Amino acid sequence: MKRLDTTQPDFRAAFTRLLADREGDTARVDTLVAEILADVRARGDEALCAYTARFDRMTVTPDGLRVTEAEIEAACAAVPAPLLAALDLAAERIEAFHRAQMPSDLRYVDADGVSLGMRWTALDAVGLYVPGGTAAYPSSVLMNALPARVAGVERLAMCVPTPDGVLNPLVLAAARRAGVSEIYRIGGAQAVGAMAYGTATIRPVDRVVGPGNAYVAEAKRQVFGRVGIDSIAGPSEVVVVADGGNDPRIVALDLLAQAEHDALAQSILITTDPDLAERVAAAVATELRTLPRAAIAGASWSGHGAIVTVRDEDEAAALIDEIAPEHLELLLADPEPLFAKVRHAGAVFLGRYCAEAIGDYVGGPNHVLPTSRTARFASGLSVFDFLKRTTFIGAGPDALRRIGPAAVALARAEGLDAHALSVSARLDALGPDSDRT
């Protein structure tokens, strides 16, 4: 864990290294992924079955790629009722928040008599990638599938790897609750390829969303253009801003909640209180002695964690914007003044009682968020990822007389004669009253 202080002369160099220290840890898998995608495109189901046997240690035939209704029903029945109730609560809150995002169509007539507007329509089909094995996250199923359903997507196809043939019952229950219509027992880059290009068993989709490992992320990068994607996600990250009024153990647990995701995850504490910094560092060490995922969390904290001491909230805001974190917790008695100063963050959690984990599960806003400083230009998943905008223009004779001559002039200036003639011919047909330039 790194200790930084904005009053020290070497702070800027140390802070720059902190932001860059994870970039060199990303494995290069582009060549292997390209080979897998080409194989899936060429051999379809045959390639999917071969990779499933190779990577997931499970023999499957093309007619067994799809999870059956009976398997889904059995999985849902195996989930304890309190856990299903928690899943329903999360789903209801996620649906409600994303329903509130839905935009309205736009239509109006401007001063020149031109009818203008914009219409929103949902995508036809979306592919959802869900990690399997120990990294199975039912919450991610809800966060990816429900916004698509709210947007009006009719077909949702989900791919989930099943190492050794094991399916996570809660993942299947979440898929059923979210309205996923198709589930396939495949994972990795080959699953992304199947959803993008299609096979005899799996029809292609229009957009692929959902988290995955480096192979999945690279596959999404390579199929982009053939299909849309949500983002190329990196390791998780959190910035926690805390003052001396906080319980250091709670602050430590919030830092470790991100660290336990991945050894490459990054947790940063920013504080104006040097004493709190010391107490949080000690609390992290204490919690790591008993945390079940201590090996992962400890590697993340020691390799990429940091405690930064700043002079005031203005310095904190400037550093936050430079980090552009995926998650930002403002553990302050009054977080609003600092919140107002922050421009770049994927999601912000306001106040000492709002843990980031609330957003992971039951808050309502999406937990699929921009990582690796991309919050400078990107946003979290929303209904807008599953909608398209179509603009339209309607111009009658009077409107064409008013605006057509300018279009003719500009087209001629660009040397596009057919463009100009397509307008001027209409103006000629309207008669000599048309004023052309």
C-alpha positions in Angstrom: 0.0 0.0 0.0 1.3 3.4 -1.0 1.2 6.5 1.3 1.0 9.8 -0.5 0.8 13.3 0.8 0.0 16.4 -1.4 2.4 18.5 0.8 5.4 16.4 -0.2 7.6 17.5 -3.1 7.5 14.1 -4.8 3.7 13.8 -4.7 3.0 14.5 -8.3 5.5 11.8 -9.5 4.2 9.3 -7.0 0.6 10.0 -7.9 1.3 9.5 -11.6 2.9 6.2 -10.9 -0.2 5.2 -8.8 -2.5 5.7 -11.8 -0.2 3.9 -14.2 0.9 0.9 -12.1 -1.9 -1.4 -13.3 -1.5 -0.8 -17.0 1.5 -3.1 -17.4 -0.3 -6.0 -15.7 -2.8 -6.6 -18.6 -2.0 -9.8 -20.4 -1.8 -9.8 -24.2 -4.4 -12.3 -25.5 -5.4 -10.7 -28.8 -3.8 -13.3 -31.0 -5.3 -16.3 -29.2 -8.7 -14.6 -29.1 -8.6 -13.8 -32.8 -7.9 -17.5 -33.5 -10.9 -18.6 -31.3 -13.2 -16.1 -33.0 -12.2 -17.2 -36.5 -12.7 -20.9 -35.5 -16.2 -20.2 -34.1 -17.0 -18.3 -37.3 -15.8 -21.2 -39.4 -17.0 -24.2 -37.5 -19.9 -22.9 -35.4 -21.3 -25.3 -32.9 -18.5 -27.8 -33.5 -16.0 -25.2 -32.3 -18.2 -24.3 -29.3 -18.3 -27.9 -28.2 -14.6 -28.4 -28.6 -13.7 -25.3 -26.6 -16.2 -26.2 -23.8 -14.5 -29.6 -23.5 -11.1 -28.0 -23.4 -11.7 -25.1 -21.1 -14.7 -26.2 -19.0 -13.9 -29.9 -18.8 -17.4 -30.8 -20.0 -18.5 -32.8 -23.0 -21.5 -31.4 -24.8 -23.1 -31.8 -28.2 -24.8 -29.0 -30.1 -28.2 -30.1 -29.0 -27.1 -29.8 -25.4 -25.7 -26.3 -25.6 -28.9 -24.7 -24.5 -30.0 -25.0 -20.9 -33.4 -26.6 -20.7 -36.5 -25.3 -19.1 -36.4 -28.2 -16.7 -32.9 -27.3 -15.6 -34.0 -23.7 -15.0 -37.1 -24.8 -13.0 -35.0 -27.1 -10.9 -32.5 -24.4 -10.2 -35.1 -21.9 -9.2 -36.7 -24.5 -6.9 -33.3 -25.1 -5.2 -32.8 -21.4 -4.2 -33.9 -20.7 -0.6 -37.0 -18.5 -0.4 -35.2 -15.6 1.5 -32.6 -15.5 -1.2 -35.3 -15.3 -3.9 -37.0 -12.5 -2.0 -33.7 -10.6 -1.9 -33.4 -11.2 -5.6 -36.9 -9.9 -6.2 -36.2 -6.7 -4.1 -33.1 -6.0 -6.1 -34.9 -6.6 -9.4 -37.8 -4.3 -8.4 -35.5 -1.5 -7.5 -33.3 -1.9 -10.6 -36.4 -2.0 -12.9 -37.9 1.1 -11.2 -34.7 3.2 -11.6 -34.2 2.2 -15.3 -37.9 2.7 -16.1 -37.4 6.3 -14.9 -34.6 6.8 -17.4 -36.8 6.0 -20.5 -36.8 9.0 -22.9 -39.7 10.5 -24.8 -39.8 10.9 -28.5 -39.3 14.4 -29.9 -41.4 16.0 -32.7 -41.9 19.7 -33.6 -42.3 22.1 -36.5 -39.7 24.9 -36.6 -40.0 28.5 -37.8 -39.3 27.5 -41.4 -42.2 25.0 -41.4 -39.9 21.9 -41.3 -41.1 19.0 -39.3 -38.3 17.6 -37.2 -38.0 14.9 -34.6 -36.3 11.9 -33.0 -37.8 8.5 -32.3 -36.4 5.9 -29.9 -36.6 2.2 -30.7 -35.2 -0.8 -28.8 -32.6 -3.2 -30.2 -34.0 -6.5 -31.5 -31.7 -8.9 -29.7 -29.0 -8.6 -26.9 -26.4 -11.2 -25.8 -25.6 -11.3 -22.1 -22.2 -12.7 -21.0 -22.2 -14.0 -17.4 -19.0 -15.3 -15.7 -19.3 -18.8 -14.3 -17.6 -20.9 -11.6 -16.4 -19.0 -8.5 -17.0 -15.7 -10.3 -20.8 -16.2 -10.8 -22.6 -13.0 -10.0 -26.5 -13.1 -10.1 -26.5 -9.4 -9.5 -24.7 -8.8 -12.8 -27.5 -10.8 -14.6 -30.0 -8.4 -13.2 -28.0 -5.3 -13.9 -27.4 -6.3 -17.6 -30.7 -7.9 -18.5 -33.3 -5.7 -16.7 -32.3 -2.4 -18.5 -32.6 -4.2 -21.8 -36.0 -5.5 -20.9 -37.2 -2.1 -19.7 -35.9 -0.6 -23.0 -38.1 -3.1 -24.9 -35.6 -5.6 -26.2 -37.6 -8.7 -27.1 -34.8 -11.4 -27.3 -32.2 -11.8 -24.5 -29.7 -14.6 -25.0 -27.3 -15.4 -22.1 -24.1 -17.4 -22.2 -22.6 -18.7 -19.0 -19.7 -21.1 -18.6 -20.4 -24.2 -16.6 -17.0 -25.7 -15.4 -17.4 -29.4 -14.8 -21.0 -29.1 -15.8 -22.0 -27.1 -12.7 -24.6 -24.4 -13.0 -25.1 -21.7 -10.3 -28.8 -22.0 -9.3 -29.1 -18.3 -8.3 -27.7 -17.2 -11.7 -30.4 -19.2 -13.5 -33.0 -17.8 -11.0 -31.8 -14.2 -11.8 -32.0 -14.9 -15.5 -35.6 -16.2 -15.1 -36.6 -13.1 -13.0 -35.0 -10.8 -15.6 -36.8 -12.3 -18.5 -33.9 -13.9 -20.3 -35.3 -16.1 -23.1 -32.3 -18.3 -24.0 -29.4 -19.6 -21.8 -26.4 -21.4 -23.2 -23.8 -23.3 -21.3 -20.7 -21.8 -23.0 -18.2 -19.2 -21.9 -15.0 -17.4 -22.9 -14.1 -15.7 -26.2 -16.0 -18.5 -28.0 -19.3 -17.4 -26.4 -18.8 -13.8 -27.5 -18.0 -15.1 -31.0 -21.2 -17.2 -31.0 -23.4 -14.3 -30.0 -21.7 -11.9 -32.5 -21.6 -14.2 -35.6 -24.2 -16.8 -34.8 -24.1 -20.6 -35.2 -26.6 -23.2 -36.2 -27.8 -23.3 -32.5 -27.3 -19.7 -31.4 -28.8 -16.8 -33.5 -26.6 -13.7 -33.6 -27.5 -10.6 -31.5 -27.1 -6.9 -32.0 -25.2 -6.0 -28.8 -23.1 -8.0 -26.4 -22.9 -6.9 -22.7 -21.6 -8.3 -19.5 -18.4 -8.7 -17.6 -15.7 -11.3 -18.2 -12.0 -12.1 -18.0 -9.3 -10.8 -20.3 -10.3 -13.2 -23.1 -13.9 -12.1 -22.9 -12.9 -8.4 -22.9 -10.6 -8.8 -25.9 -13.3 -10.8 -27.8 -15.7 -8.0 -27.2 -13.2 -5.5 -28.5 -12.6 -7.6 -31.7 -16.3 -8.2 -32.5 -17.2 -4.5 -32.0 -18.5 -3.2 -35.3 -20.2 -6.5 -36.1 -22.2 -6.0 -33.0 -22.3 -3.3 -30.3 -20.8 -3.8 -26.9 -21.2 -2.1 -23.5 -17.5 -1.4 -22.7 -14.1 -3.0 -22.3 -14.0 -3.3 -18.6 -10.9 -3.3 -16.5 -10.3 -4.3 -12.9 -12.7 -2.7 -10.3 -11.8 0.4 -8.4 -13.0 2.7 -5.6 -12.0 6.0 -4.2 -13.2 6.6 -0.6 -13.1 10.2 0.7 -13.4 10.1 4.5 -13.0 12.6 7.4 -12.1 12.1 11.0 -15.7 11.5 12.0 -15.6 8.0 10.5 -15.2 4.6 12.1 -11.8 3.5 10.7 -13.0 -0.2 10.5 -15.9 0.8 8.3 -13.6 2.7 6.0 -11.2 -0.2 5.9 -14.1 -2.6 5.0 -15.2 -0.4 2.1 -11.7 -0.4 0.7 -11.4 -4.2 1.1 -14.8 -4.7 -0.5 -13.3 -3.6 -3.8 -9.9 -5.2 -3.2 -11.5 -8.7 -2.7 -12.8 -8.6 -6.3 -9.4 -9.0 -8.0 -5.7 -8.8 -7.3 -5.6 -6.0 -9.8 -8.5 -4.0 -8.2 -7.6 -0.7 -6.8 -8.8 1.0 -3.5 -7.7 4.5 -2.6 -8.5 6.5 0.5 -8.4 10.3 0.3 -8.5 12.1 3.6 -7.6 15.5 5.2 -7.0 13.7 8.6 -3.6 12.1 9.0 -4.7 10.3 12.2 -7.6 8.7 10.3 -5.1 7.6 7.7 -3.1 5.7 10.3 -6.1 4.1 11.9 -7.5 2.9 8.6 -4.2 1.4 7.6 -4.1 -0.5 10.9 -7.8 -1.6 10.5 -7.1 -2.9 7.0 -4.3 -5.0 8.3 -6.5 -6.4 11.1 -9.4 -7.3 8.7 -7.0 -9.1 6.3 -6.2 -11.6 9.1 -9.8 -13.0 9.0 -11.2 -12.0 5.6 -12.1 -15.2 3.6 -10.7 -13.7 0.4 -7.7 -12.2 2.2 -5.2 -13.5 -0.4 -6.9 -11.6 -3.2 -7.7 -8.6 -1.2 -4.2 -8.4 0.3 -2.6 -8.7 -3.1 -4.8 -5.8 -4.4 -4.1 -3.6 -1.3 -0.4 -4.2 -1.2 0.0 -3.9 -5.0 -2.4 -1.1 -5.9 -3.9 0.4 -2.8 -3.1 3.8 -1.5 -3.9 6.3 1.2 -3.6 10.0 0.1 -3.5 12.8 2.6 -4.8 16.2 1.2 -5.0 19.7 2.5 -8.7 20.3 1.7 -11.7 19.3 -0.3 -10.6 21.3 -3.3 -7.5 19.1 -3.6 -9.6 16.0 -3.1 -11.9 17.0 -5.9 -9.0 17.7 -8.3 -7.5 14.3 -7.5 -10.9 12.5 -7.9 -11.4 14.0 -11.3 -7.9 13.0 -12.4 -8.5 9.4 -11.2 -12.1 9.4 -12.7 -12.9 6.3 -10.5 -15.5 3.7 -11.2 -16.9 4.1 -7.7 -16.6 7.1 -5.4 -17.7 7.1 -1.8 -18.1 10.4 0.0 -18.1 9.4 3.7 -18.7 12.9 5.0 -21.3 14.4 7.3 -22.3 16.7 4.4 -21.2 15.2 1.1 -23.0 17.6 -1.2 -20.4 20.4 -1.4 -17.7 18.0 -2.5 -20.1 16.1 -4.8 -20.9 19.3 -6.6 -17.2 19.8 -7.4 -16.6 16.3 -8.8 -17.1 15.9 -12.6 -15.6 12.5 -13.3 -16.9 9.3 -11.6 -18.9 6.3 -12.7 -21.1 6.2 -9.6 -21.1 8.3 -6.4 -22.2 7.1 -3.0 -23.3 9.9 -0.7 -22.9 9.9 3.1 -21.4 7.6 5.7 -24.2 5.1 5.6 -24.2 4.4 1.9 -21.7 1.6 1.2 -20.7 1.0 -2.4 -22.1 -2.6 -1.9 -25.6 -1.1 -1.8 -25.1 0.0 -5.4 -23.8 -3.5 -6.3 -27.1 -5.1 -5.3 -30.1 -3.1 -4.3 -29.6 0.6 -4.9 -31.2 0.7 -8.3 -28.6 2.5 -10.5 -26.5 0.2 -12.6 -23.3 -1.4 -11.3 -21.8 -1.8 -14.7 -19.6 1.2 -14.7 -16.6 2.8 -16.6 -13.2 1.6 -15.2 -9.6 2.6 -15.8 -10.2 6.3 -15.9 -12.8 6.0 -18.7 -15.4 7.8 -16.5 -13.8 10.9 -18.1 -15.8 10.2 -21.2 -18.1 7.2 -20.5 -21.1 6.4 -18.4 -22.6 3.4 -16.6 -24.9 0.9 -18.3 -28.5 2.2 -18.8 -31.5 1.8 -21.0 -29.8 4.0 -23.5 -27.4 1.1 -24.3 -30.4 -0.8 -25.6 -32.1 2.0 -27.5 -31.4 3.6 -30.9 -32.2 7.1 -32.0 -33.8 7.7 -35.4 -34.1 11.3 -36.5 -36.6 12.4 -39.1 -37.3 15.5 -41.3 -40.4 16.4 -43.2 -40.4 19.4 -45.6 -43.3 20.6 -47.7 -43.2 23.1 -50.6 -43.1 26.3 -48.5 -40.3 24.8 -46.2 -38.3 23.8 -49.3 -38.5 27.3 -50.7 -37.1 28.7 -47.5 -34.2 26.3 -46.8 -33.6 24.6 -50.2 -31.5 27.3 -51.8 -29.0 27.2 -49.0 -28.7 23.4 -49.4 -28.0 23.9 -53.2 -25.3 26.5 -52.5 -23.5 24.3 -50.0 -23.7 21.2 -52.2 -22.2 23.1 -55.1 -19.5 24.5 -52.9 -18.6 20.9 -52.0 -18.6 19.8 -55.6 -21.5 17.4 -55.2 -23.6 18.3 -58.2 -26.1 15.5 -57.8 -26.8 16.6 -54.3 -27.4 20.2 -55.5 -29.6 19.0 -58.4 -31.7 16.7 -56.2 -32.9 19.9 -54.4 -32.9 22.4 -57.3 -35.0 20.0 -59.4 -37.7 20.2 -56.8 -37.4 23.9 -56.6 -37.8 24.1 -60.4 -40.9 22.0 -60.2 -42.4 24.5 -57.7 -42.2 27.3 -60.3 -40.5 30.7 -60.7 -41.4 31.9 -57.2 -38.6 29.8 -55.8 -35.6 31.9 -55.0 -32.4 29.9 -55.6 -28.8 31.0 -55.2 
